[in-house]
Amino acid sequence: MREALVQQFTELYQKAPAATYFTPGRVNLIGEHIDYNGGLVLPAAVTLGTTLCMAPNDDQVFRFKSLNFPDTKEVAVSTSYQKEGNCWFNYPIGIINQLEAEGKTITGFDFLFHGNIPVSSGLSSSASIEVLTAYALNDFLNLGYSRLELALMGQKVENEFIGVNCGIMDQFAVAFGEKDQAILLNCDTLKHIMVDCQLGDYNLAIINTNKSRKLEESKYNERVAECNEALVALNQEIKLNNLCELTAEKFALHKHLITDPKILDRATHVVTENDRVHLAAKALGSQDLETFGRLMYASHESLKELYEVSGKELDTIVEFCQQYPKVIGARMTGAGFGGCAIALLEKGAEEDFEKQLNAYYEAQVGYPAGVYISEIGDGARKI
């Protein structure tokens, strides 16, 4: 892909790129909707991702082109920039806007992006392009930011420029990913440890519902607000900065303070999901994949029943996986509302799995899903 992208860049801009960079997407193996509640998550970078060819220009403009989208953008160099609708180029423009806000002077560049992450699938294509742009400019211009600072910059852009109240997990995972390693990340302190992710006789199957979702248009921000409502109720008796400071035992003592059943369900998911991450990291580190798989199923059930972020498409995929003998665990991954599920699938069964899954899924949903087999890969880098 790098060679093809270099050729395309050369044809489009009539010059060779000065540098090429890659940033992956990510899957969250377990620990969903608790990153913005200060909890533990267990993401991993995948081998799908976004590639960028770039070169400076003398025209005092930024030119944004992508092989994935027909829309292009040319923006004059300025000290501040504005979001334009829901276009893909808002993500790199947001990064440039943030760099300018932090006192960095960036003159014109020509950019060409290409990604093989399914768009709006829950595999963090937005975080991939944010961190990719930040990493590339930081490296090329020797701006001096650390990986953590670049991840935080991507989150800030997502929150303030794009308008999605996401936590740090996605940007952190695509910045810090390592091959065959999952990241046990405390989203409150940002402390993390790497956990061996040796899947042995199993592959990581990523199943795209092919139902796109836009977080800005979904109920994602509503869930953030509901968790904040639960926190306010609990703080009548105890002092908490976030829900994931609670153990299940402490939560049981104080949950009576949450009088709205729906808000109680949301908080119950957050607390129990955080506990599942502890257990899952231990199981994965000791290669107890059967236990890990059971925790995946339990996570999905909680996201379906208590947090209500799955939907027919994701539930259909997990239902199929539960009855397919060569899958030992499956769950939705990402924010939900469409997007992707993941499954631990026995090696050698990929073709049969895809065929049978799509027959089942299409009968229920009306169109086929997309199946990808991925490895756990490295984070942002120059290539």
Backbone hydrogen bonds in HBPLUS format (Angstrom, degrees):
<---DONOR---> <-ACCEPTOR-->    atom                        ^
c    i                          cat <-CA-CA->   ^        H-A-AA   ^      H-
h    n   atom  resd res      DA  || num        DHA   H-A  angle D-A-AA Bond
n    s   type  num  typ     dist DA aas  dist angle  dist       angle   num
A0005-LEU N   A0001-MET O   2.90 MM   4  6.08 157.1  1.95 155.0 161.4     1
A0006-VAL N   A0002-ARG O   2.89 MM   4  6.12 157.7  1.94 153.0 159.3     2
A0007-GLN N   A0003-GLU O   3.04 MM   4  6.28 158.4  2.09 146.2 151.7     3
A0008-GLN N   A0004-ALA O   2.98 MM   4  6.23 158.1  2.03 145.3 151.3     4
A0009-PHE N   A0005-LEU O   2.83 MM   4  6.04 161.8  1.86 152.6 157.7     5
A0010-THR N   A0006-VAL O   2.98 MM   4  6.17 161.8  2.01 149.4 154.0     6
A0011-GLU N   A0007-GLN O   3.01 MM   4  6.29 154.3  2.08 148.1 154.8     7
A0012-LEU N   A0008-GLN O   2.90 MM   4  6.10 160.0  1.94 153.3 158.8     8
A0013-TYR N   A0009-PHE O   2.86 MM   4  5.90 165.6  1.88 158.5 161.9     9
A0014-GLN N   A0010-THR O   2.80 MM   4  5.05 124.2  2.12 130.1 139.2    10
A0018-ALA N   A0054-MET O   2.78 MM  36  5.97 143.4  1.91 136.8 148.4    11
A0019-ALA N   A0054-MET O   3.29 MM  35  5.77 146.6  2.41 155.9 158.9    12
A0054-MET N   A0019-ALA O   3.10 MM  35  5.77 155.7  2.16 165.1 168.4    13
A0383-ILE N   A0020-THR O   2.94 MM 363  5.69 169.3  1.96 138.4 142.0    14
A0021-TYR N   A0052-LEU O   2.90 MM  31  5.21 154.8  1.96 145.9 154.2    15
A0052-LEU N   A0021-TYR O   2.84 MM  31  5.21 159.6  1.89 150.3 154.2    16
A0022-PHE N   A0381-ARG O   2.85 MM 359  5.54 166.5  1.87 169.0 172.2    17
A0381-ARG N   A0022-PHE O   2.89 MM 359  5.54 152.5  1.97 160.6 169.0    18
A0023-THR N   A0050-THR O   2.98 MM  27  5.47 157.5  2.03 154.1 161.4    19
A0050-THR N   A0023-THR O   2.82 MM  27  5.47 168.0  1.84 158.7 159.3    20
A0025-GLY N   A0048-LEU O   2.85 MM  23  5.89 151.1  1.94 146.1 140.5    21
A0046-VAL N   A0025-GLY O   3.12 MM  21  5.76 162.6  2.16 132.5 134.1    22
A0026-ARG N   A0123-LEU O   2.99 MM  97  5.28 160.0  2.03 131.8 138.3    23
A0027-VAL N   A0044-ALA O   3.01 MM  17  5.64 160.9  2.05 164.8 168.6    24
A0044-ALA N   A0027-VAL O   2.86 MM  17  5.64 149.9  1.95 164.8 174.1    25
A0029-LEU N   A0042-LEU O   2.94 MM  13  5.57 142.3  2.08 135.1 136.4    26
A0042-LEU N   A0030-ILE O   3.09 MM  12  5.55 139.5  2.26 169.6 177.1    27
A0037-ASN N   A0034-ILE O   3.11 MM   3  4.78 150.3  2.20  93.0 101.7    28
A0039-GLY N   A0034-ILE O   2.91 MM   5  5.17 160.9  1.95 161.0 156.7    29
A0038-GLY N   A0035-ASP O   3.34 MM   3  5.47 156.2  2.41 109.4 108.7    30
A0244-CYS N   A0037-ASN O   3.25 MM 207  5.94 159.4  2.30 162.9 162.4    31
A0187-CYS N   A0039-GLY O   2.87 MM 148  5.50 170.3  1.88 157.8 156.6    32
A0041-VAL N   A0185-LEU O   3.05 MM 144  5.43 150.7  2.14 143.9 153.0    33
A0185-LEU N   A0041-VAL O   3.05 MM 144  5.43 158.2  2.10 148.8 155.0    34
A0183-ILE N   A0043-PRO O   2.83 MM 140  5.54 165.2  1.85 168.4 172.8    35
A0377-GLY N   A0045-ALA O   2.87 MM 332  5.32 149.7  1.97 116.5 124.9    36
A0116-ASN N   A0049-GLY O   2.99 MM  67  5.77 156.8  2.05 161.9 166.3    37
A0051-THR N   A0114-HIS O   2.73 MM  63  5.30 171.7  1.74 159.6 160.6    38
A0114-HIS N   A0051-THR O   2.91 MM  63  5.30 144.3  2.04 153.5 158.9    39
A0053-CYS N   A0112-LEU O   2.96 MM  59  5.28 166.6  1.98 155.4 158.3    40
A0112-LEU N   A0053-CYS O   2.93 MM  59  5.28 146.1  2.04 160.5 161.8    41
A0055-ALA N   A0110-ASP O   3.08 MM  55  5.39 144.7  2.21 145.3 153.7    42
A0110-ASP N   A0055-ALA O   2.78 MM  55  5.39 167.3  1.79 163.9 167.5    43
A0057-ASN N   A0108-GLY O   3.06 MM  51  5.22 161.5  2.10 115.5 116.8    44
A0077-VAL N   A0060-GLN O   2.95 MM  17  5.36 171.0  1.96 132.5 131.4    45
A0109-PHE N   A0061-VAL O   3.09 MM  48  6.61 123.9  2.42 131.0 145.3    46
A0062-PHE N   A0075-VAL O   2.73 MM  13  5.14 157.6  1.78 150.2 157.8    47
A0075-VAL N   A0062-PHE O   2.86 MM  13  5.14 160.4  1.90 148.2 154.5    48
A0063-ARG N   A0109-PHE O   2.94 MM  46  6.43 159.4  1.98 157.7 164.2    49
A0111-PHE N   A0063-ARG O   2.86 MM  48  5.91 156.1  1.91 156.3 164.1    50
A0064-PHE N   A0073-LYS O   2.77 MM   9  5.12 169.6  1.78 162.4 165.1    51
A0073-LYS N   A0064-PHE O   3.08 MM   9  5.12 154.4  2.14 142.1 147.1    52
A0065-LYS N   A0111-PHE O   3.22 MM  46  6.14 139.6  2.39 127.8 139.4    53
A0113-PHE N   A0065-LYS O   2.93 MM  48  6.36 158.2  1.97 145.5 150.5    54
A0067-LEU N   A0113-PHE O   2.97 MM  46  6.44 156.7  2.03 164.5 168.8    55
A0087-CYS N   A0084-GLU O   3.49 MM   3  6.52 171.0  2.50 146.4 148.0    56
A0090-ASN N   A0087-CYS O   3.17 MM   3  5.86 166.6  2.19 118.1 122.1    57
A0091-TYR N   A0088-TRP O   3.28 MM   3  6.28 159.8  2.33 125.7 127.7    58
A0093-ILE N   A0089-PHE O   3.11 MM   4  6.19 160.8  2.15 149.7 155.8    59
A0094-GLY N   A0090-ASN O   2.74 MM   4  5.75 147.4  1.84 139.9 149.0    60
A0095-ILE N   A0091-TYR O   3.22 MM   4  6.52 148.9  2.32 143.4 150.6    61
A0096-ILE N   A0092-PRO O   3.08 MM   4  6.40 163.1  2.11 150.8 154.4    62
A0097-ASN N   A0093-ILE O   2.84 MM   4  6.07 158.9  1.88 152.6 159.0    63
A0098-GLN N   A0094-GLY O   2.97 MM   4  6.19 150.3  2.06 142.3 149.8    64
A0099-LEU N   A0095-ILE O   2.92 MM   4  6.22 158.7  1.96 153.8 159.6    65
A0100-GLU N   A0096-ILE O   2.97 MM   4  6.20 159.6  2.01 151.1 156.3    66
A0101-ALA N   A0097-ASN O   2.97 MM   4  6.21 150.2  2.06 140.4 149.1    67
A0102-GLU N   A0098-GLN O   3.01 MM   4  6.28 132.2  2.25 140.9 153.3    68
A0102-GLU N   A0099-LEU O   3.14 MM   3  5.09 132.3  2.38  93.1 106.0    69
A0104-LYS N   A0099-LEU O   2.95 MM   5  5.37 160.4  1.99 152.6 147.2    70
A0103-GLY N   A0100-GLU O   2.99 MM   3  5.14 157.9  2.04 111.0 112.8    71
A0340-CYS N   A0121-SER O   2.68 MM 219  5.49 103.4  2.26 154.2 154.7    72
A0128-SER N   A0124-SER O   2.94 MM   4  6.08 153.8  2.01 144.8 152.8    73
A0129-ILE N   A0125-SER O   3.12 MM   4  6.33 158.0  2.17 144.2 148.0    74
A0130-GLU N   A0126-SER O   2.96 MM   4  6.16 156.0  2.02 150.0 157.5    75
A0131-VAL N   A0127-ALA O   2.93 MM   4  5.98 174.9  1.93 154.2 155.2    76
A0132-LEU N   A0128-SER O   2.91 MM   4  5.84 150.8  2.00 138.7 148.3    77
A0133-THR N   A0129-ILE O   3.03 MM   4  6.03 164.4  2.06 140.1 143.7    78
A0134-ALA N   A0130-GLU O   3.02 MM   4  6.27 167.6  2.04 153.5 157.3    79
A0135-TYR N   A0131-VAL O   2.70 MM   4  5.74 164.6  1.73 152.0 157.1    80
A0136-ALA N   A0132-LEU O   2.89 MM   4  5.97 164.8  1.91 150.7 155.1    81
A0137-LEU N   A0133-THR O   3.04 MM   4  6.17 171.6  2.05 151.6 154.0    82
A0138-ASN N   A0134-ALA O   2.92 MM   4  5.93 156.2  1.98 145.4 153.1    83
A0139-ASP N   A0135-TYR O   2.89 MM   4  6.03 158.5  1.94 148.9 154.4    84
A0140-PHE N   A0136-ALA O   2.81 MM   4  5.89 170.5  1.82 154.1 157.5    85
A0141-LEU N   A0137-LEU O   2.95 MM   4  5.72 159.5  1.99 141.1 146.9    86
A0143-LEU N   A0138-ASN O   3.05 MM   5  4.81 152.2  2.13 129.3 137.8    87
A0142-ASN N   A0139-ASP O   3.40 MM   3  5.11 155.9  2.46  94.4 101.2    88
A0150-LEU N   A0146-SER O   2.99 MM   4  6.28 149.3  2.08 146.8 155.5    89
A0151-ALA N   A0147-ARG O   2.91 MM   4  6.18 155.9  1.97 150.9 157.1    90
A0152-LEU N   A0148-LEU O   2.93 MM   4  6.18 164.2  1.95 154.5 158.5    91
A0153-MET N   A0149-GLU O   2.92 MM   4  6.03 144.4  2.05 137.1 147.2    92
A0154-GLY N   A0150-LEU O   2.99 MM   4  6.28 155.4  2.06 146.1 151.7    93
A0155-GLN N   A0151-ALA O   3.04 MM   4  6.39 156.8  2.09 149.5 155.6    94
A0156-LYS N   A0152-LEU O   2.92 MM   4  6.13 158.8  1.97 146.4 152.4    95
A0157-VAL N   A0153-MET O   2.97 MM   4  6.25 157.8  2.02 151.5 157.0    96
A0158-GLU N   A0154-GLY O   2.99 MM   4  6.26 159.3  2.04 147.6 153.4    97
A0159-ASN N   A0155-GLN O   2.85 MM   4  6.11 160.6  1.89 155.5 160.5    98
A0160-GLU N   A0156-LYS O   2.82 MM   4  5.84 174.3  1.82 156.8 158.6    99
A0161-PHE N   A0157-VAL O   2.85 MM   4  4.90 142.6  1.99 124.6 136.6   100
A0162-ILE N   A0157-VAL O   2.92 MM   5  6.32 156.2  1.97 160.0 164.7   101
A0163-GLY N   A0158-GLU O   2.92 MM   5  6.06 130.1  2.18 136.1 150.7   102
A0164-VAL N   A0158-GLU O   2.89 MM   6  5.63 170.6  1.90 149.1 147.5   103
A0172-PHE N   A0168-ILE O   3.00 MM   4  5.99 163.5  2.03 165.3 170.1   104
A0173-ALA N   A0169-MET O   2.86 MM   4  5.99 164.2  1.89 158.4 162.2   105
A0174-VAL N   A0170-ASP O   3.15 MM   4  6.42 163.9  2.18 154.4 157.5   106
A0175-ALA N   A0171-GLN O   3.12 MM   4  6.15 138.4  2.30 138.9 149.6   107
A0176-PHE N   A0172-PHE O   2.89 MM   4  5.94 159.8  1.93 156.1 160.9   108
A0177-GLY N   A0173-ALA O   2.98 MM   4  5.40 128.3  2.25 142.0 147.4   109
A0380-ALA N   A0174-VAL O   2.97 MM 206  6.27 134.7  2.18 147.6 161.1   110
A0379-GLY N   A0177-GLY O   2.84 MM 202  4.17 130.1  2.09 128.3 112.8   111
A0181-GLN N   A0178-GLU O   3.17 MM   3  5.42 141.1  2.33 139.6 131.1   112
A0180-ASP N   A0376-ILE O   3.21 MM 196  5.00 154.7  2.27 111.2 116.2   113
A0197-CYS N   A0180-ASP O   3.00 MM  17  5.08 162.4  2.03 136.5 130.8   114
A0182-ALA N   A0195-VAL O   2.85 MM  13  5.07 170.4  1.86 155.5 155.6   115
A0195-VAL N   A0182-ALA O   2.82 MM  13  5.07 167.5  1.84 144.9 148.2   116
A0184-LEU N   A0193-ILE O   2.88 MM   9  5.34 162.2  1.92 176.1 172.1   117
A0193-ILE N   A0184-LEU O   3.06 MM   9  5.34 149.7  2.15 137.8 146.6   118
A0186-ASN N   A0191-LYS O   2.91 MM   5  5.47 175.1  1.91 173.6 175.1   119
A0190-LEU N   A0186-ASN O   2.66 MM   4  5.14 144.0  1.79 152.1 162.6   120
A0202-TYR N   A0199-LEU O   2.90 MM   3  5.28 156.6  1.96 127.5 134.5   121
A0347-LYS N   A0201-ASP O   2.82 MM 146  5.73 171.9  1.83 151.6 150.6   122
A0203-ASN N   A0345-LEU O   2.70 MM 142  5.24 162.6  1.73 154.3 157.6   123
A0345-LEU N   A0203-ASN O   3.00 MM 142  5.24 160.6  2.04 153.4 155.7   124
A0374-SER N   A0204-LEU O   3.16 MM 170  5.84 167.5  2.18 169.9 170.7   125
A0205-ALA N   A0343-ALA O   2.91 MM 138  5.12 171.6  1.91 161.3 160.7   126
A0343-ALA N   A0205-ALA O   2.90 MM 138  5.12 144.9  2.02 144.7 151.6   127
A0206-ILE N   A0372-TYR O   2.75 MM 166  5.04 173.9  1.75 161.1 163.0   128
A0372-TYR N   A0206-ILE O   2.81 MM 166  5.04 159.0  1.85 151.7 158.4   129
A0207-ILE N   A0341-ALA O   2.80 MM 134  5.15 170.6  1.81 150.9 153.9   130
A0341-ALA N   A0207-ILE O   2.87 MM 134  5.15 156.9  1.92 145.6 152.5   131
A0208-ASN N   A0370-GLY O   2.67 MM 162  4.83 157.5  1.72 151.9 156.1   132
A0370-GLY N   A0208-ASN O   2.98 MM 162  4.83 159.5  2.02 137.4 143.8   133
A0209-THR N   A0339-GLY O   2.91 MM 130  5.73 167.1  1.92 158.4 161.9   134
A0339-GLY N   A0211-LYS O   3.20 MM 128  6.19 165.9  2.22 160.1 163.4   135
A0217-GLU N   A0214-LYS O   2.88 MM   3  5.26 134.2  2.10 107.8 120.6   136
A0218-SER N   A0214-LYS O   2.94 MM   4  6.04 113.8  2.40 144.5 162.4   137
A0218-SER N   A0215-LEU O   3.25 MM   3  4.89 152.1  2.33  94.1 102.4   138
A0222-GLU N   A0219-LYS O   3.09 MM   3  4.92 117.7  2.50  90.4 106.5   139
A0223-ARG N   A0219-LYS O   2.98 MM   4  6.35 147.9  2.08 150.8 158.5   140
A0223-ARG N   A0220-TYR O   3.02 MM   3  5.26 120.7  2.39 100.2 114.4   141
A0224-VAL N   A0220-TYR O   3.16 MM   4  6.59 154.0  2.23 150.0 157.3   142
A0225-ALA N   A0221-ASN O   3.07 MM   4  6.35 157.8  2.12 144.7 150.1   143
A0226-GLU N   A0222-GLU O   2.91 MM   4  6.22 151.0  2.00 147.0 155.4   144
A0227-CYS N   A0223-ARG O   3.00 MM   4  6.24 155.8  2.06 150.6 155.8   145
A0228-ASN N   A0224-VAL O   3.07 MM   4  6.37 153.1  2.15 145.8 153.5   146
A0229-GLU N   A0225-ALA O   2.96 MM   4  6.25 144.6  2.08 143.1 153.0   147
A0230-ALA N   A0226-GLU O   3.05 MM   4  6.39 151.1  2.13 144.3 151.3   148
A0231-LEU N   A0227-CYS O   2.97 MM   4  6.25 154.1  2.04 146.6 153.9   149
A0232-VAL N   A0228-ASN O   2.99 MM   4  6.25 156.3  2.04 148.1 153.5   150
A0233-ALA N   A0229-GLU O   3.12 MM   4  6.39 158.9  2.17 146.3 151.5   151
A0234-LEU N   A0230-ALA O   3.00 MM   4  6.27 162.4  2.03 152.8 157.0   152
A0235-ASN N   A0231-LEU O   2.97 MM   4  6.11 145.8  2.09 146.1 155.4   153
A0236-GLN N   A0233-ALA O   3.23 MM   3  5.71 160.9  2.27 111.4 114.8   154
A0237-GLU N   A0234-LEU O   3.16 MM   3  6.13 163.6  2.19 125.4 127.5   155
A0238-ILE N   A0234-LEU O   3.18 MM   4  6.26 173.3  2.18 151.1 152.7   156
A0245-GLU N   A0242-ASN O   3.28 MM   3  5.95 164.1  2.30 118.0 120.2   157
A0246-LEU N   A0243-LEU O   3.05 MM   3  5.91 167.5  2.07 123.7 127.5   158
A0251-PHE N   A0247-THR O   2.93 MM   4  6.08 158.9  1.97 151.8 158.4   159
A0252-ALA N   A0248-ALA O   3.02 MM   4  6.18 152.3  2.10 142.3 148.9   160
A0253-LEU N   A0250-LYS O   3.15 MM   3  5.24 129.2  2.42  96.6 109.5   161
A0254-HIS N   A0251-PHE O   3.08 MM   3  5.33 141.2  2.23 104.6 115.4   162
A0255-LYS N   A0251-PHE O   2.83 MM   4  5.59 128.7  2.10 160.8 170.2   163
A0257-LEU N   A0254-HIS O   3.08 MM   3  6.01 171.7  2.09 128.6 131.2   164
A0258-ILE N   A0255-LYS O   3.01 MM   3  5.63 160.6  2.04 117.5 123.1   165
A0264-LEU N   A0260-ASP O   2.95 MM   4  6.22 154.0  2.02 155.8 164.4   166
A0265-ASP N   A0261-PRO O   2.98 MM   4  6.22 153.4  2.05 145.4 151.7   167
A0266-ARG N   A0262-LYS O   3.13 MM   4  6.48 157.1  2.19 146.9 152.4   168
A0267-ALA N   A0263-ILE O   3.06 MM   4  6.33 164.9  2.08 151.1 154.4   169
A0268-THR N   A0264-LEU O   2.86 MM   4  6.02 156.5  1.92 150.8 157.9   170
A0269-HIS N   A0265-ASP O   3.02 MM   4  6.27 159.1  2.06 152.0 156.2   171
A0270-VAL N   A0266-ARG O   3.17 MM   4  6.47 164.4  2.19 148.9 152.6   172
A0271-VAL N   A0267-ALA O   3.04 MM   4  6.29 168.8  2.05 158.2 159.5   173
A0272-THR N   A0268-THR O   3.02 MM   4  6.09 169.8  2.04 152.7 156.1   174
A0273-GLU N   A0269-HIS O   2.77 MM   4  5.71 156.4  1.83 154.0 161.0   175
A0274-ASN N   A0270-VAL O   3.10 MM   4  6.18 153.2  2.17 141.9 148.5   176
A0275-ASP N   A0271-VAL O   3.29 MM   4  6.61 151.1  2.38 140.6 147.5   177
A0276-ARG N   A0272-THR O   3.00 MM   4  6.32 149.2  2.10 142.7 151.3   178
A0277-VAL N   A0273-GLU O   3.08 MM   4  6.44 143.8  2.22 147.2 155.8   179
A0279-LEU N   A0275-ASP O   3.27 MM   4  6.65 163.4  2.30 151.8 155.1   180
A0280-ALA N   A0276-ARG O   2.77 MM   4  5.92 155.6  1.83 150.4 158.2   181
A0281-ALA N   A0277-VAL O   2.92 MM   4  6.04 164.0  1.94 155.3 157.9   182
A0282-LYS N   A0278-HIS O   3.25 MM   4  6.47 158.3  2.30 144.5 150.2   183
A0283-ALA N   A0279-LEU O   2.96 MM   4  6.20 156.7  2.02 146.4 153.1   184
A0284-LEU N   A0280-ALA O   2.80 MM   4  5.98 165.6  1.82 155.0 158.9   185
A0285-GLY N   A0281-ALA O   2.94 MM   4  5.96 161.9  1.97 144.6 150.1   186
A0286-SER N   A0282-LYS O   3.21 MM   4  6.35 138.3  2.40 138.2 147.7   187
A0288-ASP N   A0283-ALA O   2.77 MM   5  4.84 161.0  1.81 155.5 151.8   188
A0287-GLN N   A0284-LEU O   3.02 MM   3  4.85 160.9  2.05 105.2 109.5   189
A0292-PHE N   A0288-ASP O   3.14 MM   4  6.41 161.7  2.18 147.0 152.7   190
A0293-GLY N   A0289-LEU O   2.81 MM   4  5.93 154.3  1.87 143.7 150.1   191
A0294-ARG N   A0290-GLU O   3.08 MM   4  6.41 154.3  2.15 146.5 152.7   192
A0295-LEU N   A0291-THR O   3.06 MM   4  6.34 154.5  2.12 151.1 157.8   193
A0296-MET N   A0292-PHE O   3.03 MM   4  6.36 142.9  2.17 143.6 154.1   194
A0297-TYR N   A0293-GLY O   3.14 MM   4  6.52 158.4  2.19 150.9 154.9   195
A0298-ALA N   A0294-ARG O   3.02 MM   4  6.29 157.9  2.07 146.4 152.7   196
A0299-SER N   A0295-LEU O   2.91 MM   4  6.06 150.6  2.00 143.7 151.4   197
A0300-HIS N   A0296-MET O   3.06 MM   4  6.38 159.7  2.10 151.0 155.6   198
A0301-GLU N   A0297-TYR O   3.04 MM   4  6.32 159.9  2.08 150.4 155.7   199
A0302-SER N   A0298-ALA O   3.11 MM   4  6.34 156.5  2.17 145.9 151.5   200
A0303-LEU N   A0299-SER O   2.99 MM   4  6.26 158.4  2.04 152.0 158.1   201
A0304-LYS N   A0300-HIS O   2.86 MM   4  6.04 144.5  1.98 148.5 158.6   202
A0305-GLU N   A0301-GLU O   2.87 MM   4  5.99 173.0  1.87 154.9 156.5   203
A0306-LEU N   A0302-SER O   2.86 MM   4  5.24 147.3  1.97 133.1 143.9   204
A0307-TYR N   A0302-SER O   3.14 MM   5  6.56 152.0  2.22 151.5 157.5   205
A0308-GLU N   A0303-LEU O   2.84 MM   5  5.76 104.5  2.42 126.1 144.7   206
A0309-VAL N   A0303-LEU O   3.14 MM   6  6.00 159.6  2.19 150.6 157.0   207
A0337-PHE N   A0309-VAL O   2.77 MM  28  5.48 156.0  1.82 145.7 150.9   208
A0315-ASP N   A0311-GLY O   2.98 MM   4  6.06 165.3  2.00 160.5 165.3   209
A0316-THR N   A0312-LYS O   2.86 MM   4  5.91 151.0  1.95 146.6 153.9   210
A0317-ILE N   A0313-GLU O   3.23 MM   4  6.55 154.8  2.30 146.3 151.9   211
A0318-VAL N   A0314-LEU O   3.10 MM   4  6.41 165.9  2.12 153.6 156.7   212
A0319-GLU N   A0315-ASP O   2.85 MM   4  5.99 158.2  1.89 149.8 156.4   213
A0320-PHE N   A0316-THR O   3.04 MM   4  6.23 157.0  2.10 144.7 150.3   214
A0321-CYS N   A0317-ILE O   3.01 MM   4  6.30 161.7  2.04 149.9 155.0   215
A0322-GLN N   A0318-VAL O   2.96 MM   4  6.19 148.8  2.06 149.2 156.9   216
A0323-GLN N   A0320-PHE O   3.05 MM   3  5.44 140.6  2.21 106.8 117.6   217
A0324-TYR N   A0320-PHE O   3.02 MM   4  6.19 117.3  2.43 142.5 159.6   218
A0324-TYR N   A0321-CYS O   3.23 MM   3  4.99 147.8  2.34  94.3 103.7   219
A0327-VAL N   A0324-TYR O   3.19 MM   3  5.89 158.0  2.24 130.2 129.4   220
A0346-GLU N   A0326-LYS O   2.85 MM  20  5.29 162.2  1.88 160.6 166.1   221
A0328-ILE N   A0344-LEU O   3.12 MM  16  5.79 153.0  2.20 154.3 161.5   222
A0344-LEU N   A0329-GLY O   2.91 MM  15  5.43 155.8  1.97 152.6 158.0   223
A0331-ARG N   A0342-ILE O   3.07 MM  11  5.70 149.8  2.17 153.0 160.4   224
A0342-ILE N   A0331-ARG O   2.85 MM  11  5.70 158.5  1.90 165.2 169.1   225
A0333-THR N   A0340-CYS O   2.99 MM   7  5.90 164.5  2.02 150.2 145.4   226
A0349-ALA N   A0346-GLU O   3.22 MM   3  5.92 157.9  2.27 139.3 141.6   227
A0353-PHE N   A0349-ALA O   2.84 MM   4  5.84 162.9  1.87 161.0 166.9   228
A0354-GLU N   A0350-GLU O   2.98 MM   4  6.15 166.8  2.00 151.1 154.0   229
A0355-LYS N   A0351-GLU O   3.08 MM   4  6.27 163.8  2.11 149.0 153.4   230
A0356-GLN N   A0352-ASP O   2.92 MM   4  6.08 175.1  1.93 158.7 159.9   231
A0357-LEU N   A0353-PHE O   2.81 MM   4  5.77 161.7  1.85 152.4 158.7   232
A0358-ASN N   A0354-GLU O   3.02 MM   4  6.00 163.9  2.05 143.5 148.2   233
A0359-ALA N   A0355-LYS O   3.16 MM   4  6.37 151.1  2.25 142.4 150.1   234
A0360-TYR N   A0356-GLN O   3.06 MM   4  6.27 163.3  2.09 150.7 154.8   235
A0361-TYR N   A0357-LEU O   2.72 MM   4  5.87 166.1  1.74 158.1 162.9   236
A0362-GLU N   A0358-ASN O   2.86 MM   4  5.69 164.2  1.89 140.4 145.7   237
A0363-ALA N   A0359-ALA O   3.24 MM   4  6.21 150.8  2.33 134.5 142.0   238
A0364-GLN N   A0360-TYR O   3.23 MM   4  6.46 142.4  2.38 139.4 148.8   239
A0364-GLN N   A0361-TYR O   3.08 MM   3  5.18 124.7  2.40  96.5 110.6   240
A0365-VAL N   A0361-TYR O   2.69 MM   4  5.76 162.7  1.72 161.1 166.8   241
A0366-GLY N   A0362-GLU O   2.82 MM   4  4.59 136.5  2.01 111.6 125.3   242
